[in-house]
Amino acid sequence: MLAAVKGYYDGTQIVMDEEERKHFTIGDEVIITILDKSNVQKTETRAEKRKRIINSDAYVISTGRTAEEIDGYLKELRDDRF
């Protein structure tokens, strides 16, 4: 028999509803799945660490131009090269 039951860990043992327990007899094989809902801290990647350590905004001066304006400016520079 394979059954999924809902239970709670009370600090020392797993407790489940009496109604759920009535489906089992002595010697039944059960499978216990532990659902970890704890707040697991995510480890930072190298890129995230660098971004946190180095404030790249300190080295960038915004011109206030839109992406289209910048693209147009670069195209103009390329065309005037020759």
N, CA, C and O of each residue as an XYZ file, in Angstrom:
328
protein
N       0.849     -1.187      0.000
C       0.000      0.000      0.000
C       0.885      1.238      0.000
O       1.874      1.304      0.730
N       0.530      2.202     -0.808
C       1.236      3.466     -0.866
C       0.214      4.562     -0.641
O      -0.778      4.656     -1.363
N       0.458      5.386      0.356
C      -0.489      6.460      0.675
C       0.275      7.712      1.048
O       1.359      7.644      1.627
N      -0.296      8.852      0.714
C       0.265     10.138      1.110
C      -0.619     10.705      2.207
O      -1.833     10.824      2.038
N      -0.014     11.051      3.318
C      -0.773     11.622      4.430
C      -0.142     12.949      4.815
O       1.049     13.173      4.600
N      -0.941     13.807      5.376
C      -0.448     15.102      5.806
C      -0.189     15.040      7.295
O      -1.029     14.570      8.062
N       0.966     15.510      7.698
C       1.314     15.511      9.112
C       2.157     16.726      9.442
O       2.496     17.525      8.569
N       2.490     16.851     10.713
C       3.288     17.976     11.198
C       4.358     17.460     12.133
O       4.145     16.482     12.850
N       5.495     18.104     12.129
C       6.583     17.765     13.031
C       6.438     18.641     14.262
O       6.426     19.867     14.151
N       6.328     18.026     15.441
C       6.113     18.809     16.657
C       7.390     19.048     17.451
O       7.335     19.507     18.591
N       8.510     18.747     16.871
C       9.786     18.959     17.544
C      10.473     17.659     17.901
O      11.699     17.609     17.993
N       9.696     16.605     18.103
C      10.276     15.306     18.439
C       9.759     14.187     17.553
O      10.437     13.175     17.377
N       8.580     14.353     16.999
C       7.985     13.295     16.189
C       7.051     13.880     15.140
O       6.686     15.055     15.190
N       6.675     13.036     14.192
C       5.737     13.448     13.156
C       4.337     13.057     13.605
O       4.080     11.905     13.954
N       3.438     14.034     13.589
C       2.069     13.821     14.047
C       1.146     13.942     12.846
O       1.271     14.881     12.059
N       0.211     12.993     12.697
C      -0.758     13.082     11.613
C      -2.157     12.906     12.185
O      -2.316     12.486     13.332
N      -3.173     13.227     11.384
C      -4.564     13.134     11.824
C      -4.937     11.694     12.149
O      -4.446     10.755     11.522
N      -5.794     11.537     13.115
C      -6.266     10.211     13.509
C      -6.996      9.534     12.352
O      -6.871      8.323     12.169
N      -7.751     10.296     11.575
C      -8.481      9.731     10.440
C      -7.513      9.136      9.409
O      -7.776      8.077      8.838
N      -6.410      9.818      9.182
C      -5.411      9.330      8.236
C      -4.751      8.057      8.767
O      -4.463      7.135      8.005
N      -4.521      8.015     10.053
C      -3.823      6.883     10.661
C      -4.654      5.610     10.596
O      -4.093      4.515     10.587
N      -5.953      5.724     10.552
C      -6.824      4.553     10.544
C      -6.669      3.716      9.286
O      -7.075      2.554      9.272
N      -6.093      4.273      8.233
C      -5.911      3.544      6.990
C      -4.748      2.552      7.062
O      -4.626      1.684      6.197
N      -3.900      2.669      8.073
C      -2.716      1.829      8.172
C      -2.917      0.697      9.169
O      -3.691      0.801     10.120
N      -2.194     -0.381      8.918
C      -2.152     -1.489      9.880
C      -0.693     -1.730     10.232
O       0.201     -1.275      9.519
N      -0.448     -2.431     11.307
C       0.915     -2.697     11.746
C       1.654     -3.454     10.648
O       1.152     -4.441     10.110
N       2.827     -2.984     10.332
C       3.642     -3.623      9.307
C       3.535     -2.983      7.942
O       4.296     -3.334      7.041
N       2.598     -2.041      7.759
C       2.505     -1.346      6.468
C       3.772     -0.541      6.226
O       4.308      0.091      7.136
N       4.238     -0.573      4.993
C       5.406      0.208      4.617
C       4.934      1.603      4.217
O       3.982      1.747      3.450
N       5.591      2.610      4.731
C       5.215      3.991      4.428
C       6.421      4.727      3.864
O       7.568      4.359      4.118
N       6.142      5.766      3.099
C       7.180      6.635      2.570
C       6.935      8.021      3.145
O       5.824      8.547      3.081
N       7.978      8.599      3.703
C       7.853      9.927      4.305
C       8.611     10.920      3.429
O       9.794     10.732      3.143
N       7.926     11.972      3.010
C       8.536     13.050      2.239
C       8.542     14.293      3.114
O       7.506     14.690      3.648
N       9.703     14.900      3.259
C       9.810     16.092      4.092
C       9.823     17.305      3.177
O      10.685     17.436      2.307
N       8.870     18.178      3.383
C       8.774     19.415      2.606
C       9.457     20.516      3.395
O       8.981     20.912      4.460
N      10.547     20.999      2.886
C      11.313     22.028      3.576
C      10.785     23.389      3.162
O      10.965     23.814      2.021
N      10.143     24.056      4.077
C       9.608     25.393      3.781
C      10.371     26.469      4.529
O       9.904     27.604      4.629
N      11.541     26.128      5.058
C      12.315     27.107      5.806
C      12.865     28.157      4.862
O      12.956     27.933      3.655
N      13.222     29.280      5.404
C      13.778     30.367      4.598
C      15.244     30.064      4.342
O      16.099     30.335      5.185
N      15.526     29.510      3.192
C      16.889     29.171      2.822
C      17.515     30.391      2.161
O      16.975     30.945      1.203
N      18.662     30.798      2.690
C      19.334     31.944      2.100
C      20.057     31.507      0.843
O      20.799     30.524      0.849
N      19.838     32.238     -0.229
C      20.475     31.942     -1.495
C      21.903     32.458     -1.458
O      22.149     33.586     -1.031
N      22.841     31.636     -1.904
C      24.222     32.091     -1.952
C      24.413     32.992     -3.158
O      23.843     32.763     -4.225
N      25.218     34.010     -2.969
C      25.460     34.971     -4.041
C      26.391     34.388     -5.096
O      27.341     33.675     -4.770
N      26.121     34.688     -6.335
C      27.028     34.295     -7.413
C      28.171     35.309     -7.462
O      28.107     36.367     -6.837
N      29.207     34.968     -8.209
C      30.340     35.892     -8.331
C      29.902     37.221     -8.920
O      30.349     38.279     -8.476
N      29.034     37.170     -9.913
C      28.569     38.402    -10.559
C      27.783     39.260     -9.578
O      27.920     40.483     -9.568
N      26.959     38.620     -8.751
C      26.180     39.378     -7.766
C      27.091     40.001     -6.714
O      26.852     41.124     -6.269
N      28.129     39.280     -6.318
C      29.081     39.834     -5.343
C      29.795     41.044     -5.917
O      29.944     42.071     -5.255
N      30.240     40.902     -7.181
C      30.925     42.029     -7.819
C      30.014     43.234     -7.937
O      30.427     44.367     -7.688
N      28.763     42.979     -8.321
C      27.816     44.083     -8.486
C      27.584     44.786     -7.149
O      27.433     46.007     -7.096
N      27.557     43.998     -6.069
C      27.340     44.585     -4.745
C      28.570     45.365     -4.290
O      28.444     46.432     -3.688
N      29.760     44.833     -4.576
C      30.999     45.467     -4.118
C      31.339     46.698     -4.946
O      31.730     47.729     -4.399
N      31.191     46.594     -6.268
C      31.551     47.696     -7.167
C      30.283     48.410     -7.602
O      29.413     47.815     -8.239
N      30.183     49.662     -7.264
C      29.040     50.461     -7.674
C      29.349     51.038     -9.044
O      29.974     52.092     -9.159
N      28.903     50.335    -10.089
C      29.223     50.764    -11.448
C      28.562     52.091    -11.811
O      29.017     52.775    -12.728
N      27.508     52.457    -11.114
C      26.857     53.733    -11.401
C      27.771     54.908    -11.087
O      27.575     56.001    -11.618
N      28.760     54.700    -10.237
C      29.681     55.775     -9.889
C      30.574     56.136    -11.067
O      31.120     57.239    -11.103
N      30.736     55.229    -12.035
C      31.624     55.458    -13.165
C      30.870     55.812    -14.440
O      31.487     56.000    -15.488
N      29.577     55.903    -14.368
C      28.766     56.183    -15.550
C      28.094     57.539    -15.389
O      27.464     57.824    -14.370
N      28.241     58.363    -16.412
C      27.577     59.662    -16.398
C      26.468     59.602    -17.437
O      26.737     59.444    -18.628
N      25.255     59.724    -17.001
C      24.121     59.630    -17.907
C      24.016     60.890    -18.751
O      24.162     62.004    -18.249
N      23.760     60.698    -20.041
C      23.609     61.844    -20.944
C      22.149     62.235    -21.092
O      21.833     63.306    -21.609
N      21.264     61.364    -20.638
C      19.850     61.655    -20.767
C      19.288     61.323    -22.129
O      18.120     61.602    -22.403
N      20.108     60.725    -22.997
C      19.645     60.361    -24.336
C      18.933     59.019    -24.294
O      19.211     58.173    -23.444
N      18.016     58.844    -25.223
C      17.315     57.563    -25.328
C      18.182     56.593    -26.129
O      19.159     56.997    -26.758
N      17.820     55.321    -26.099
C      18.568     54.302    -26.838
C      18.551     54.593    -28.332
O      19.551     54.381    -29.018
N      17.423     55.076    -28.839
C      17.327     55.389    -30.262
C      18.260     56.538    -30.640
O      18.898     56.513    -31.692
N      18.328     57.539    -29.772
C      19.202     58.675    -30.044
C      20.670     58.243    -30.048
O      21.454     58.706    -30.877
N      21.028     57.375    -29.140
C      22.410     56.876    -29.076
C      22.726     56.044    -30.311
O      23.802     56.184    -30.893
N      21.799     55.179    -30.718
C      22.002     54.374    -31.923
C      22.185     55.260    -33.148
O      23.049     54.999    -33.985
N      21.373     56.306    -33.252
C      21.494     57.243    -34.366
C      22.835     57.952    -34.364
O      23.447     58.136    -35.415
N      23.291     58.348    -33.187
C      24.583     59.023    -33.042
C      25.719     58.103    -33.474
O      26.622     58.535    -34.191
N      25.688     56.828    -33.045
C      26.736     55.878    -33.422
C      26.729     55.609    -34.920
O      27.788     55.484    -35.536
N      25.552     55.522    -35.502
C      25.437     55.303    -36.949
C      26.032     56.482    -37.708
O      26.718     56.315    -38.717
N      25.752     57.673    -37.198
C      26.296     58.885    -37.807
C      27.816     58.890    -37.754
O      28.471     59.262    -38.728
N      28.379     58.483    -36.630
C      29.834     58.433    -36.478
C      30.431     57.437    -37.460
O      31.463     57.717    -38.070
N      29.806     56.294    -37.621
C      30.313     55.276    -38.548
C      30.246     55.766    -40.002
O      31.169     55.535    -40.783
N      29.155     56.439    -40.353
C      28.983     56.927    -41.725
C      29.958     58.049    -42.071
O      30.402     58.146    -43.216
N      30.296     58.891    -41.109
C      31.190     60.031    -41.354
C      32.647     59.641    -41.307
O      33.514     60.492    -41.508
N      32.939     58.412    -41.055
C      34.314     57.966    -40.899
C      35.097     58.073    -42.202
O      36.298     58.338    -42.160
N      34.483     57.884    -43.326
C      35.192     57.864    -44.611
C      34.965     59.119    -45.379
O      35.488     59.269    -46.484
